[in-house]
Each structure stands twice: as C-alpha cells, then as structure tokens.
Amino acid sequence: ALERKPDFLLCVDCCSMLLEALVHADDLAADPRTPEIVFQVDAALRESLGSLPVRSFTQEETDRLSYLLRLIWEIGISVIDSSGFDSPMVLAVFHLAFPLLRSILDTDVADSGHFKYMFLLTQHISVLTKLKIMRKQFEDTESSPNEEVLDEIEREIEMCKNPGQQNLEILPITWMCEILAATLGKSWDHLIKRVKDILSHNTGSKFAERIVAELTADKRCPSGVLLIVVQNVVGKLITGGSLDGTKYSVWFRMQVKAALISNTTIAFNLAQQALVALKHAQSSWPSHEVLWLMRTLWNQGAKFAEKREFLQAKDWCELAMKISEHCHSKPTPDMMKFYERVLAKVPKGAD
C-alpha cells in the first residue's frame, strides 16, 4: 500500500499498523525489524505529508494522527528504557513525530496546546539525544566536536528556550542540554557558572543529584570542576533543608573522592570537617560511610609513605585513627605497626 502512494489516511493507517508490530515486540530495541520499519514509516510520512495541500485536518484525521503519535512516543520511550538516550534509534524514532506535529500545528486544529507541548518535548529529547550520542563518541578522546557542530547544538538549545514556547515542566531538560553542551565543548568555567545559575532556581534535590550524576559519568570532566559542582549542590541542598545526615554522608563521599584526585589538601580539610560533624551528630552518619572515610584516609596516608612524604603520611593516618573512634572498626595491629614506622621516619622538628 505504501509503494502505491495511497491517500493520506490510508498512509497514516499503514504506518500505524507497522508501528503496532514494534510495540508488541518482545525486545523492541534488539528487534531487527525496528530500523527498517522506522525508515519505511519516515519515508512514507514525509512523502505523504509533502504532497498534502495546506488545509485544516478533519477530526477523523486528527484522531488518527494522534494515535500514530502515541505509537511513536511509546516506541521512543521503550527504546530509551532499554538502550538509554545515547542510542541513535531514539533520534530516528522521535524524528518521526516532527513532520506530523508541524503539519498539525500549521492548521487550526483543536487542542493545539497539547500538540505544541508534544512538539516542544520532542524537540528537547532530540537535542538531548544528540548530545548524549556525541558525548559517547568523544568520551575516550581529548578532542571535541568542531565549532560548527557545537554552534548548531547551541542554536537548537536556544530554539528550545524560546520564551514563547517554554514550559516549566520541560525546563530541567533544557538545563541538562546546556550542561551537556558545556561538557562537550569542555567549557568548564561556563559550566560552573551555568550550574550555579540553575541551582539558584527551585530545582529540587533530585535534579541537583542528576547534574552530579551526569558530570561523574563524563570521563573528561576534571575532578576539580566536579568538586566545585558538588560543593555548590551540597550548599543548595543544605539551604533547602533537604539534606539529612545519611544523604549528607553520601554527598560528602563524592566531595572527598573528587578532591583526592585534584587537591589532597582540600580532601584533608573536608575530612577534618567530617570529624567535627561526627562529634556533634554521630548517630546521623551511617557507620559504613564513616568506615569508608577512615579507610580512605589511611590508604591515602600509605600512598604518601610510598612517596617518602612521611609527615603527610603521619597526618593522614592520625586523622584516620580519630575517625575510627566513630565507627565499629579500629586500626589493626599491622596498621599500628605501619604507623609507628611512619613516625620513626618523620624528620625531627617537622611537626
């Protein structure tokens, strides 16, 4: 039927039947029919809509187009669930929606607000998917996409931010696109500034956590940048009163891990702050997090000893022993013997 260039409604119905077959597939993302069917539907819709004279859609046409859009969205969400946003198939599926939504919005269709929302969300998902795909392509390299590609992405994000079509429910996706674009271009100063601006809004703890998760997943993000972002997020959560002792200990771990890579002095200062906090709120810190901190401090002390920096090794081991007083694990005899060897090698008067 598609090859015979049928009328518009028949084309829509045929496309719906093809997509229904995918909806009922056991593993849609792995189904070998998926790329072929998506390609067929894309070609058929573009040809059919391209030859359609400009006119308002009837209610019957609108209803059947809406059903086709629902199928596209159901398939798109299924692919995201199984493969993540960084799958090219996500981009291909959601691109099916663009010509349909543009054609609908070019007419005086009823419930245009609903279709405008769908168009805006589709636009955001497409940009986010492009960014995720590009990040995956460049994650093991020191290079970035060329300036033309980055400029095009920036233009697409700006289109998503059009004040006339912005939607508060979709705003977090816009923010995430900006963050990913900054990491892709390695614009770290701009990234930090943008994160601070975003956190000044009432973003909520879950979105703040999502920001850190995205940056942690980006292998090219410097630990110093990650540390600054985490510290800003922690400050935001504390101010908002959404950070209890358990959550704080998790965020604290993130700060220490990032600082150990970029600046051990900051990590040591953070651990000293943790010791003060433990003395005043011991019950609110999970014992396994206290144990992790103690072991991390001790291991860092051992690293300093390997480099023959015995004064630093002594300081880190002593802080680890103080932290150990607040968990169920005490230094072992071997650890104490190691500490004594370190003490013996600290230059006299170095304290």
KOLROGU-676830 format. One record per atom (N, C-alpha, C, O): z, x, y. Coordinates in steps of 0.05 Angstrom, whole numbers, plus 5000, padded with zeros to 4 digits. Each point is the difference from the previous one (the first is absolute). Layout:
N
ZXY ...
//
This chain:
351
500050174976 500049835024 500050175025 498649945020 502950294980 500150175023 497350135005 499250045023 499450034955 497450135003 497949815011 498050095011 502449654986 498049805009 500549935029 498749825011 503250325003 500649955028 500649705005 498449875013 503750024975 500649725002 501049925027 500350175018 500249574985 501149915026 502950115003 501250104981 499949865043 502550135008 502349924982 501450174990 499049575005 502249914984 499850094971 502050074988 495649935002 499750094972 500750294998 501250094980 498150075040 500750285001 503050045000 501150164986 500349685031 502950025002 501349934973 501850134991 497149664996 501249914975 499550214978 501750054983 495950085017 499550214980 501850245004 501050114981 499549965044 501850225007 502849944991 501450174989 499449585015 502749924991 500350024970 502150084990 495849834996 500150014970 500350294991 501450064981 497150135031 500150284993 502850115005 501250144983 500049795040 502650105007 502249884982 502050124994 497649634998 501949874982 500250154974 502250024988 495650095003 500050164975 501850245003 501450084982 498650045042 501750235005 503049925002 501750144991 498749645022 502849915004 501449964973 502450064998 496149864982 501249954974 499850244981 500749984976 498450255034 499850244984 502850114994 501849975017 498650154960 502650114993 500950235018 502350015009 495850174997 500650235018 497750025019 498150144995 502249725028 497849985018 499050275011 497650055001 504350125006 499350265011 498550184980 498250155008 502549824966 498750174980 497549864987 498650134985 501049625021 497849854989 497350125009 499650015025 498750084957 497450125009 498249815015 498150095013 502449644984 498349815014 500749995030 498349915016 504150174992 500949975027 498150125021 499149855018 500250404980 498250115021 497349865001 498949955022 500049984955 497349884999 500149725013 498349935016 503849914977 500249735011 500550015030 498949855015 502950334994 500550035029 497450075014 499549895022 498950294967 497550085012 498149765001 498749955021 501149894958 498249774999 500849795021 498449905014 504250054987 501049795019 499550105028 499249845017 501350414989 499650115027 497149975008 499449905022 498750174961 497249995007 499149715004 498649935018 502349894964 499349725002 501049875025 498549855014 504050204993 501249885024 498650095025 499549855018 500050414984 498750115024 497249895003 499249935022 499350054956 497349895002 500149705008 498549915017 503249944969 500249715005 500949945028 498949835014 503250314995 501149955027 498150105021 499849895022 498750334972 498150115019 497749815006 498950005022 500349854958 497749815004 500949725009 498449835003 504250145000 501149735007 499749965030 500950175016 497949614993 499949955029 502849955012 501849914986 498550165039 502649975014 500549705003 498549865013 503750054975 500849725001 502949984992 501150194989 500049575015 502849964991 499949944970 498249874990 503950224996 500149944971 501149714997 501749915015 497349964964 501149744993 502850044988 500750234992 500849565005 502650024988 499850104971 501650154990 496349754996 499650084972 499450304998 501150144983 497349965035 499350295001 502550165006 500550214988 501149705031 502450145008 502050014977 501250214995 499049574990 501949994977 499150204979 501750144988 495749875006 499150184979 500150295009 500450184984 499149875042 500450275010 502950094999 500650234993 501249585013 502850074999 500950074971 501650184996 497349674985 500650064972 499050284992 501450154986 496249925023 498950264995 501750225013 500550214988 500449745036 501850195013 502650044985 501050224998 500149564992 502550024985 499650174975 501850164992 495949814994 499450174977 499850295007 501150184987 497549885036 499850285009 502750125005 500650224992 501149625021 502750105006 501750044975 501450204998 498349624983 501550024975 499250254985 501750154989 495749915011 499050244986 500950255015 500950194988 498949805039 500850235016 502950074996 500750244997 501049565003 502950054997 500650114971 501750174997 496849734984 500350094972 499350304998 501450154986 496449935027 499250284999 502150175014 500650224990 500549695033 502150155014 502450034982 501250224998 499649574988 502350014983 499750204977 501950134993 495749894997 499650174976 499150285008 500750194985 497949855037 498950265007 501050115026 499650245006 501849605010 500950095026 497949975021 497749934995 503150135030 498149975023 497950225000 497949965013 502550264973 498150225002 497749984980 498850204993 500749554998 497749964982 497649905016 500249815015 497450324981 497649915014 499349714993 498749865016 502250044961 499449734992 501449805019 499049785004 503350295006 501449835019 498249955025 499749785009 499250445000 498249985023 497649834994 499249835017 499650214960 497649844992 500649714998 498449835009 503950104980 500749714996 500549875027 498949785005 502750345012 500649875025 497750005019 499949835018 498250354979 497549985016 498449764994 498449915016 502049974961 498649754993 500849785020 498549815005 504050205005 501049795017 498850015028 499949795013 499350444996 499250035028 497649825008 500249855019 497650164966 497749825008 500749714999 499149845017 502650084964 500849724998 501649925024 499549795013 502550374994 501849945022 498550005027 500549845017 497750364986 498450015025 498349755003 499949885022 498950034957 498349765001 501649765006 499149835016 503350154972 501749765005 500950015029 500049795014 500950444996 501150015027 497849985022 500749945023 496850094969 497849965020 499449715004 498449935017 502949894968 499549725002 502549865011 502150135003 497849615001 502349855010 501549884977 500649764999 500050414981 501449904977 502949925006 501350125017 499649674969 502849925004 501850224988 499250154983 503349855027 502050204990 499050285005 500350174982 498649885041 498950275006 502350215001 499550234994 502949685013 502350195001 500550134973 500750234999 499149614980 500450104973 498050224993 500750214989 496749745018 497950194993 500250255018 499350224991 501649745034 500450245017 502150184989 499850245000 502349634990 502250164987 499050154976 500650234996 497849634987 498950134976 498250245008 500050214987 498449745034 498150225009 501650245010 499450234993 502749725023 501650225010 501450154978 500150255000 501049604980 501450134978 498050164983 500750224990 496949675005 498050144985 499250265015 499650214987 500249775039 499350245016 502150214997 499450244997 503249695004 502250194997 500050134973 500350244998 499449594981 500050114973 497750204996 500450204986 497349745025 497750184997 500650275014 499450214988 501749795036 500650255014 502250154985 499850254996 502349614995 502150134985 499050134974 500850224993 497449644993 498850104975 498450255006 500150204985 498249805036 498550235007 501750255005 499550224990 502749735024 501950225006 501350114975 500350244997 500549584985 501250094975 498050164983 500850204988 496849705011 497950144984 499550285012 499950204985 499949825041 499650265013 502350194996 499750244996 502849655006 502350164996 500050124971 500750244997 498549604984 499950104972 497950224998 500450194985 497449795029 497850204999 500950265012 499150224991 502649775029 500750255015 502850104994 500950205011 500649674970 502850064996 500550294990 502150115004 496050004982 500450274989 498550215016 499550224990 499749715034 498650205017 501450035027 501749845007 497650365007 501150045027 498249885021 500750005024 496949904968 498149895019 500549715005 501649874986 497050025034 500249725007 497149895002 498150155002 501649584999 497349895005 499050105027 501550075017 495849934986 498950095025 500749815023 500949774995 498750315029 500849855024 498649735001 501249805009 496350194982 498549745001 501449794983 500249775007 500650324969 501349814981 502749915012 500649764999 500950435011 502649935012 499749825024 501649815004 496450245012 499549825024 499349724991 500849815012 497650174967 499249744990 502449854989 500349765005 501550384981 502549874991 501649905023 501149785000 499250395021 501549925024 498849755013 501549835009 495950154992 498749775011 500649754984 500549785011 499450254962 500649774983 502949915003 500649765000 501350435004 502849935004 500349855027 501549815002 497150295018 500149875026 499049714999 501049835013 496950134971 498949734997 502149824987 500349775007 501350344974 502149854987 502249935020 501449804997 498950375024 502249975019 499149825024 501649975019 496049924980 499149835021 502149795007 500649834983 500450175042 502249815007 499349714996 501749834994 495650115008 499249724996 500249914971 499949764995 500350434987 500149914971 502450124985 500149974976 501750165039 502350134986 501849784989 500349795012 501050284966 501849814987 502550164992 499850214988 502549685019 502550144995 500550064971 501250204993 497849624989 500450044971 498450244990 500750134981 497049935033 498250214991 500650265015 499050224992 502649775029 500650245017 500950244983 499250225006 502649744974 500850244984 497750144986 500150244997 497849614996 497750134987 498550175021 499150224994 500749685031 498850155022 501650265004 498850225002 503849764998 501750245004 499550204977 499850245005 500149664970 499650184978 497350145002 499750234992 498349635017 497350125003 500250225021 498750214996 502749755026 500350215020 501450254989 499250225006 502949734978 501550224988 498250164981 500050255000 498549614983 498250144980 497850155015 499250214991 499749675031 497950135015 501050265012 498650205001 503949805009 501250245012 500450224979 499650235005 501349694971 500450204979 497350114990 499850234993 498249595006 497450094991 498850215019 498850194991 501649775035 499150195020 501950235005 499550175017 502849824969 502250205004 500950015029 500650225011 499549555001 501049985028 503049954999 500949785006 500650434988 502949964994 501649925024 501849834998 497750285026 501449925024 499549715006 501949855007 495650074991 499349725005 501449824979 500949785007 499250314969 501349844978 502949955007 501049774999 500550445009 502849975006 500449815023 501749834999 496750205022 500249825023 499449714992 501449825009 496650154974 499249724992 502249884983 500649765003 500650404979 502249894984 502349915017 501249794996 499550385024 502249925019 499349745014 501849835003 495750145006 499249755013 500249764982 501049795007 498250254968 500049784980 502949924994 500749774998 501150434999 502849954994 501449865023 502149884996 496850145028 501349875023 499749694998 501449855013 496750064970 499749724995 502049924978 501250174987 499149585009 501849904979 498550014973 499349794989 500450455001 498350044976 501449924974 498649924981 504050105019 501549944975 500150244982 498350185002 503749824981 500550244983 497850054980 499450234994 499449564994 498050044979 497550145011 498950174987 500349755037 497650135011 500750295007 498350184996 504149875015 500850275006 499950184975 499250235000 501849654978 500050154975 497150054990 499450204988 498849615018 497250034992 498750235015 498450154988 502349885037 498950225016 500750274986 498350174996 504249864997 500950254988 498750044973 499250224992 500549564993 498750024973 497150105003 499150164983 499549745037 497250085004 499950305007 498250144990 503549945028 500050285008 500950194978 498950224997 503049694987 500950164977 497750034980 499850214987 498649595010 497850014980 497750175010 498350084984 501649985042 497950165011 500750304998 501850095013 496850044969 500650284994 499650195024 501250215001 497249705019 499450175022 502049975023 499950155019 501949654979 501949955022 502150225000 501450034980 498850135042 502050215001 502949894996 500649785010 501150374977 502749914995 501549965026 501849835002 497650345018 501349975026 499349735013 501749885013 495850044985 499249745010 501449774985 501049815012 499150224962 501349804983 503049985008 501149785001 500150455004 502950005007 500549855026 501849845002 496550215018 500249865026 499749704996 501549855012 496550074972 499549724996 502449874986 500949795008 500150344971 502349894985 502449985019 501549794999 499050405017 502349995019 499749775019 502049875007 495650085003 499549775017 500449744986 501149815011 498050184964 500449754984 502949954995 501049775003 500550444990 502949974995 501449905025 501749824999 497650305024 501149915026 499549715005 501749855010 495850064984 499249725004 501749824981 500949795009 499450294966 501549834981 502949995007 501349794997 499850435012 502950005008 500449825024 501949845000 496350185020 500249835024 499849704992 501349835012 496950124969 499649724992 502149894981 500049774993 501950404999 502149924982 499149934972 501449864986 496350255006 499049944973 500350234981 498550024980 503450165025 500350234983 502950034991 501850085015 498749844960 502750044989 500250274988 498150165001 504349914987 500450274990 498150074978 499050234999 500349584983 498250064978 497250075011 498850204992 500249635026 497350055011 499950255016 498150165000 504149895015 500150245017 499850254983 498750195007 502749814970 500050244983 497250064990 499250234996 499249554999 497250044991 498350135022 498550184995 501849705029 498650115023 500950295006 498450165008 504149884989 501150275005 498750204981 499350225008 500449714967 498750174980 497150075010 499250244998 499449565012 497350065010 500050215023 498350175001 503749805017 500250195022 500550284990 498850195009 503149834972 500750274990 497650134986 499550235003 499149614980 497750114985 497950105019 498850214996 500649635025 498050085020 500950255015 498450185005 504149835003 501150225015 500050264984 499650215011 501049774963 500150244983 497350155000 499950244996 497949605007 497450135000 499350125027 498950225002 501949645020 499150085026 502150165016 499350185015 503349764981 502150125016 502749984986 501349805001 499550424985 502449994985 502549975018 502149904991 497750205033 502349975019 500649705005 502349925000 495549935004 500449715004 501249874974 501749835002 497350264975 501049894975 503050064997 501549834991 499350415016 502950084999 501649825019 502249914993 496850055031 501549845019 500249714990 502049875004 495950034984 500149734989 502149984978 501549804999 498750404984 502050004979 502850015011 501849874990 498650275032 502650005013 500749735011 502349914999 495649955012 500549725009 500749824977 501749825002 497150234975 500649844976 502950044992 501349814991 499650445011 502850054992 502049845018 501949894990 497550105036 501749855018 499949704993 502049865000 495550044994 499749724993 501549944974 501249784998 498750404983 501349954974 503149995004 501349844986 499750315032 502950005005 500949735012 502349924996 495949955018 500749755013 499149754985 501049785005 497050254978 498949774986 499250074972 497849944991 504050184994 499450104974 499049794981 498250044984 503149725017 499349794981 497249885004 498949884981 500050165042 497449885006 497650184991 497749915001 502950334991 497850184990 500050004970 502050054987 495749885001 499950014970 500650284990 499150195011 502349824967 500850264989 497650174992 500150255003 497849624987 497750164992 498650135024 498850224997 501349665027 498850125023 501750235010 498950205009 503849784989 501750225007 499650234981 499950245008 499749704966 499550214980 497450145006 499850244998 498249605009 497350125007 500350195023 498950224999 502649705021 500350175024 501550264993 499250215008 502949774976 501550234992 498250204985 500050245005 498549664975 498350174984 497850135017 499250234997 499749615022 497950105017 501050235018 498650205003 503849765008 501150215016 500550264984 499550225009 501649744967 500550234983 497550154992 499850255001 498149604992 497550124993 498750165023 498850214997 501549675027 499050145024 501650265005 498850205007 503849794988 501650245001 499050214981 499950245007 499449684969 499050194979 497450125009 499450234995 498949615019 497450115010 500550215021 498650215000 503449755017 500650205020 501050264987 499450225008 502249744970 501050234986 497850164987 500050255000 498049614990 497750144988 498550175020 498950214994 501149705031 498750155022 501950205013 499350135020 503149904967 502150185010 501049935028 500850185015 499149574991 501149905026 502749884992 500449765000 501650424996 502549914987 501849845019 501549834991 498450225035 501649845018 499249715000 501749824999 495650135002 499049734999 500749884973 500749764998 499050404980 500749894973 502949924999 500649794989 501250365023 502849945001 500549735014 501549834991 497350145033 500449765016 499149754985 501349795000 496350234987 498949774986 501749934975 500549764995 500450444991 501749954976 502749885008 501049824987 500150285035 502649895008 499849715010 501849844994 496050105019 499649725008 499649824976 501049784999 497650334981 499649854975 502749944986 500449784990 501450425010 502649964988 501749795015 501549854988 498250155039 501449795015 498949724994 501549814998 495950185000 498749744993 500949914972 500349764995 500150434987 500749934972 502749864998 500649864981 501150185040 502649865000 499749705002 502049854996 495650065011 499649715004 498349884978 499049775003 500650374975 498649894977 501550094975 502050155001 497149754976 501550054975 499250264986 500850054978 497650115036 499050254988 501150245015 499650025025 501950154962 501150245013 498350244992 498750004979 501550215037 498550254993 500950114973 502450004994 495850084989 500650104974 501050295002 499750135021 501649984958 500950285000 497750195007 500450195014 497249764975 497750175006 499349995029 499350215012 500949555000 499349985028 502150165017 499250135020 503349854972 502150155015 499650304998 500550155019 498749944957 499550294996 497650095018 500150215012 497949614990 497750065017 501050025029 499250185015 502549634993 501050005028 501650265006 499850125021 501849974959 501550245004 498250255003 500550185016 497349824969 498150225003 498650005027 499650215012 499949554998 498849985027 502050105021 499250155018 503349774979 502150085019 500250315001 500350125022 499550004955 500350294998 497750155015 500350235007 497549634996 497650135012 499649935029 498250105013 503649724998 499849945028 500950245016 502250094996 496250015023 500850235016 502749955014 500449785010 501350424991 502549965013 499649965030 498450135013 503249684997 499749935029 497849815006 499549935023 498949994956 497749825005 500949725007 498549865013 503950064979 500949735007 500349975030 500849795009 
//
